[in-house]
Amino acid sequence: MNRIVVPLALLLFLPLFGLAAPFLFPGLGGGDAPAVGTLNHLWNFVLSGYIASTIMLIAGVGVGVFILGVGNAWIIASYDFPGKKVFEWALILPLAVPTYVMAYLFVDLLQFSGPIQSALRTFLGLDSLWFFPDPRSLSGAIWSFSFCLFPYVYLITRTAFLERSDRLIEVSETLGYSPLQGFMKLVLPMARPAIFAGMALALMEVLADFGAVSYFGVQTFATGIFKAWLSFGDRLAAVQLALGLLSFVLLIFFIEQSSRSKLRYSSSSQGRPTTKRLHGRHSLFAFLFCGFTLLFGFLLPAFALLQLLYKQGLSVDIRYLDWLSNSLSVSFATALISVALAVFFAYAVRVNPRLAWVNRLLGFGYALPGAVLAIGILSFLEIFHLAWWMSASILVLVYAYLVRFLSSSLQSIEAGLLRITPSMDGSAALLGLSKIQILRRVHVPLLKRSLITAGLFVFVDVMKELPATLLLRPFNFDTLAVATYQLAADERLSELALPSLTIVLVGLFPVLVLSKAIARP
């Protein structure tokens, strides 16, 4: 087993080698321009704009997810008010809505012909609302991403607030701090590692996104990669832009890891901390803050989807069943293979703890944006003139999904194995069972719940994945995500209702699993 682990793990890192391929093999650049010349051209014409818009986007989304995630987490964890039991699980529902679907619905609701502007023009008696902001802009993208991704911060930060010591509040009151001052000076710094971790996850999703930013017209590294590869056929420029995007991801990853490594906090609380009952205007404020977050993050998008579906009527695109079949087939195949590989890697580390570095390395795959991953794979295939595989098989696409999402199933399996006492392995070995027999007859039955959870999360992630699918899918192989993007690009919003709603409904399954776990004492 040990002889297979390292080569198999390295096989999943070939895309990173592919990013270096155009520099090692200059003929793969897609032109005669040298690497330095292409980079200078990018810097003179587009690179500075990509950097500026990317920085403004992640800065704005960072502020947005911080306010929404931390604010809701603190209110839910610390106070009792009407509706709290619903809000504590309902606030994670926006995770079921892909960012590109949220973008299409956001623009549809707020554009000139949308229901909000139409109602305001009728109420005010005006022909146009000159003061109404343009929804298809950078600020619109920040708003949309913030309400779609804040649950990453909410989930992790809420757990940190629930694990805090009640003495923190007592200390703040003894020092004469108001509740707000105690929160800002004591509670918030103690939850800083959790907040950074949640924000890092959200910002990496922003950097990996292509569908939403392209629809909003925001020029980021992701849109530049697609433009360089598909519109101009310049592979070297696409690779260099992919490396630029990867540098942003690594920077966020490094900041998050270093912030946690330097901090050592402990809590002396036993069980959940006590909560304070709110009354009057304070109760109303808490309800409105959580309510408006849920309204803009899930209820309005869900209403917009149902409205579009109603406009479409009973007519269904004849290609819908093909889109659904393609999505289900690649999602199911990837989930099955991913769970099998996760069991293999996790059990290999249990048998030989010295291989733990392999699993930590595999966890980096989730940080790779889909566009970067696709460019790396395409560049690697081009070395051996095997790029034609994409048009003949879905194997390349499934491989990309495995590289990207294996870490999520691996974490679930590792957590399940940690709950199985090592004494079981010893007892089974004394009974004469081999390591493979121990895995098959002891661990797999005990890991049943973890296996289902791991497969479910990978299944949903693959259903929602857009950038890698756009670049690596075979000819005439469209998934629900690709179909939704193409219909939105053609401004056929009513027709994207059914595929979008299908993706959202599938995404609700893991969200409901999480909500059930949150509701459990």
Buried (B, 14 or more C-beta within 10 A) or exposed (E): EEEEBBEBBEEBBBBBBBBBBBBEEEEBBBEEBEBEEBBEBBEEEBBEEBBEBBEBBBEBBBEBBBBBBBBBBBBBBBBBBEBBEEBBBBBBBBBBBBBBBBBBBBBBBBBEEBBBBEEEBEEEEEEEBEEBEBBBBBEBBBBBBBBBBBBBBBBBBBBBBBBBBBBBBEEBEEEEBEBEEBBEEBBBEBBBBBBBBBBBBBBBBBBBBBBBBBBBEBBBBBBBBBBBBEEEEBBBBBBBBBBBBBEBBEEBBEBBEEBBEEEEEEBEBEEEBEBEEBEEEBBBEBBEBBBEBBBBBBBBBBBBBEBBBEEBEEEEBEEBEBBBEBBBBBBBBBBEBBBEBBBBBBBBBBBEEEBEEBBEBBBBBBBBBBBBBBBBBBBBBBBEEEBEBBEEEBEBBBBBBBBBBBBBBBBBBBBBBEEBEEEEBEEBEEEEBEBEEBBEEBBEEBBEEBBEBBBBBBBBBBBBBBBBBBBBBBEEBBBBBBBBBBBBEEEEBBBBBBBBBBBBEBBBBBBBBBBEEBEEE
